[in-house]
Amino acid sequence: MRTPTDATAPTAPTPPLTEPLLMSGPEAPWAQVRRSLRWHGHVVAYADWHTWEAATAADPRLRPMLGRRDGQRLEGLADPVTRARFAASRLLLRHTAGAALRVPPDGVELAYKPGGSPYLRGCDQLDVSISHTRDLIVVGLNRRGRIGVDTEPGERRIRYEAVERQVCTPAECRWLSALPAPERERGLLRLWTLKEAYTKALGQGMRLGFNQFGFTPDGSTLRTRTGAPADQGEWSFGSFDLLDGYFVSVACQDTGLDATSDTAVGTMLDEGFLGEVVGLLRDRPR
């Protein structure tokens, strides 16, 4: 429980984030995905895309599994490494969602919002986010609200002096400026990925100015530009070091609404969508 101070109003406790799960290929222990969703309401899965390379090269069902849009995008990628990494990212996403919905990966209906964010067609109760850079792919699912994930190589250097006014609130500028240079670079990188993850979860991306909201120095709590508490504990934030050199941040919402712990597709399908499918089947000529 957070302890209120003279400068802040009391807020509700933030539920902890579960540790990301390493999923190294199609034969990974996918039951862990269902277990995490059942116990925690969310799951974050990650992989080195090279461990999925055999699936991207040898699976004759790859193109049908990717679907029309992703299949066309794959065909448009000329560089073999870029093609393999893209295919691996979509396979990880489809296998993770398939495990959650208890359907085969090629049974996952993956679609995209106007801004490019993926979603599961007909299963609006299960939010999804994906991020990848270099060797690392990260997928997040949440059945209690929105989720955003973002990753950057830990070695990436962002010049604080060049971005502080565009990225940081006044309070963040103060505590970052007080750090030694190496710690300041790492703190700025964590802050950057946290803000990327949060704006992805909101569906805003960088359209929402990064200097319009902030975080406490430990990265656990959302703040307004002036430093006041920005939510009542419905958001959880966390940062992780993965694959010996990658920095991953997660923003996960818990709306507090009663949500079913059963994420099987028969339970998660939107009722209106399911009704349309049933109607089409009933009216189909025999």
N, C-alpha and C positions, 0 to 999 in steps of 0.2 A: 504494500500500500504506500502510495506517495504521501509524504508528510508536507502539508501546506506551510508556506512561509508568509511573511508579511507582504511579499511582492506577488504572490500567486494565489489563486483560488483553489480550493480542494478539487481534485479530479478523481474519477473512478480508477481502480487498479487496471493495468493493462495485461491482458492474457499473454503468456509467453509464446514465442515462436518455436515451432519444432525444428530440430536440426535437419538440414537438407539430406536427401537420400541419394547415394551414388547408384546409378542404374547403367551398368556397363554392357549394354546390348540387349537384344530381344529376349534372351534367356534370364534376365535379371529377376530377382524375387519380387514380383509385382504385387504380391499380397501385402507388402509393406505400405504400398500406396493406399490401399483400402483401409488398412489399420490406422494410418495417420489421419485420414479423412474422418474416420469414425471417432477417434479419440480426441483429435485436436481441431477438426473442422477444416483443416487446410493441409497441403503437402507441397514441398518443394523438392523436385527431382533434378539431378544434374549428371552430366557425363562428359568425358573426353570424347569428342566426335570420332576420333580414330577407332575407338572400341565399337563403333557402329558401322565402320567402313565396309566390312564384309556384307552387312545387310544392304547397304546402299548399292553395292556392286553386283551381288549375286541373286538378290530376290527378284524373280521374274514378275512378281506382283507389285513391284515398287511403283510404277507409274499409275496403275489403277488405285493403289492405296493412297497416293498423294492427292488424288482428285484432280479436277480439271484445272483450277487456277494454279495450284502449286506445281502440277505437272507441266503446265505451260511455262511457268517461271523457271523451272528446272531446265527445260529445253533451251531457254534463252541465255543460260549461263555458259560461257565458253570455257572458262578456266576449270580444269578438272577438280582442283582442290576446293574451289568455291562451290562447285556442283555437289561434291560429296558432303561438304559441311552443311549446306542447305538441306540436302536430303536427310542427313542424320538428325538435324534439328527438328524436322517435321515428323520423322519416325519416333523420336523420343516423345514429342508432344502427343502423337496419336496413341502410342503404347501407354503412356501415363493416363491419358483420358480414357482409353479403353479399359484399363485396369480399374479405374474409378467407377465407370459405368457398367462394368462386367459385360463388355461386348468385345469382339475381336477388333484389333487396331484398324482394319479396313472398314469396319462398321461405324467409325467415328465420323460424324458430319461436321467437318471443320469449315468455317466461313470467316469472312473478314468484314469489319466495320469500315465506314468510309475513310477513317484515318489510318487504316491498315492493321488495327489490332485484331487478333484472332478471337473467335468465340465458337462455342459448340452449338450448332444449329438445333433448336428445339429443346435445349437443356439450359435455359437461362439461369437456373439456380446455381450452376457451377461456373464460377468465373475462372478465366484462364489468362496467363501472361507468359511470355517467352522472351529470353534474351540470350545472345551468344556473341562471343568475341574470341578470335583466335581458336584455341583448342576447346574452350569451355562452352557447353550449352546448358541453360537453366530453364526449367519449366515450373510454373506455380499454378496450383488449383485451390480454390476456396469455395466452400458450400455455405459460408455464413455472411458473405459480403464480397467486396472487391479485393483484388490482389494485384500487385505489381512487383516485378523482379528486374534487376539491372545488374550488369557485371562489367568490370573493367580489369585489365591487367594491372597487377599490383605495382608494376614498374612504371606505369604511366606517370608522367610528370605534368602537372597543371600549374602554370605560373600564377601564384596567388595575386601578385600585383596586377596582372593583366585581367583577372576575372572577378576580383573581390566585389566590385559594385554591381555586377550583373548576377552574381551567384549568391552572395551572402547578405543576411540582414545585419543591421548595426551590431546586435549582440554577438552574432557569429564572427563578425570582423574583429570584435574586441578579444574574444577568447582564442581565435586562430592567431592573431597578431602576437599574442603573448607566448606562443609556443616556439621552441627551437625550429629551425628551418626544416629538418627531416620530418619531425612530428607534424609540422604545419602542412607539409605536402601530403602526408598520409591522412591527416584529418580532413583536408579539403577533398581528397579523393573519396573518402567515405561519405562526406556531406553531399558530394556530387551524385554518387550512386543512390543515396537515400532519396534525394529530391527527384531523380529520374524515376525510381521505383514508385514513389508516391504519385507523381503526375501521370505515370502510365496507368496506375490503378484508377485514377480519376478519369482517364480517357482524354487527358489534355496534352500530354507530352510537354514540350518546351513552350507551348502557347501560354501556359501559366508561368509567369515570371518567377524564376528561382529566388529572387530577392524579396518576394512578397510573402514568403513563409519561411520558417526556420525550424531548427532542432536544438535541443539541449546538447551540451558538449559530449555526453555519452551516446548521443544518437537515438535515444529511446523514446523521446517525447516530442510531439509536434508543438510548435510555437507560432504565434502571429509575428508579423514584422516588428511589432513593438516589444515582443518577448513575453506576451501573456499566453496562458494555456489556450490551445486552439481546438481541443476536442475533449470529450468527457470519457476518455478511455476506450473508445471503440476501435482505435487503430493501434496495431502493434508494429514495431519496427525492429529490424535486426540486421547486422552485418556479419558476414562469415568469410573466412579465408579458405578457399577450396583449390584443389589440385596444385598445391604448393606454388602459389603465385598469382591467384586470381582473387579479386575482391568482389563479393556479391552482397547486395542489399535487397531486403524484402520489406514491402509495405502490405500489411494484411488487415482487413477490416472485419470486425465482428459487430453486426448490426444489433445483436441482442434479441433478434426475433427467433421464435421457435423454428428450428430447422431440423429436418429429418436427418438421422445419421445414416440412412440407407441411400447410397448413391447409385444403385442399380438403374439402368436406363429406363426400366418400366416405372420407377418412382420419380426420376428426375425429368422425364419428358414433360414439356409444357402441355397443359391440358388442352388448350386451344389447338396447338399443333397436332397433338394426338387425335383430337376429334376430327380434324380435317383429313388425316390419313385414314381413319376408320370410315369416314363418309365416302372417300374416294374408292376405297375397297368395296364398300357396300353397293355403290352405284356402278361399279365396273361391269361392262357387258360380260356375260358368261358364255 
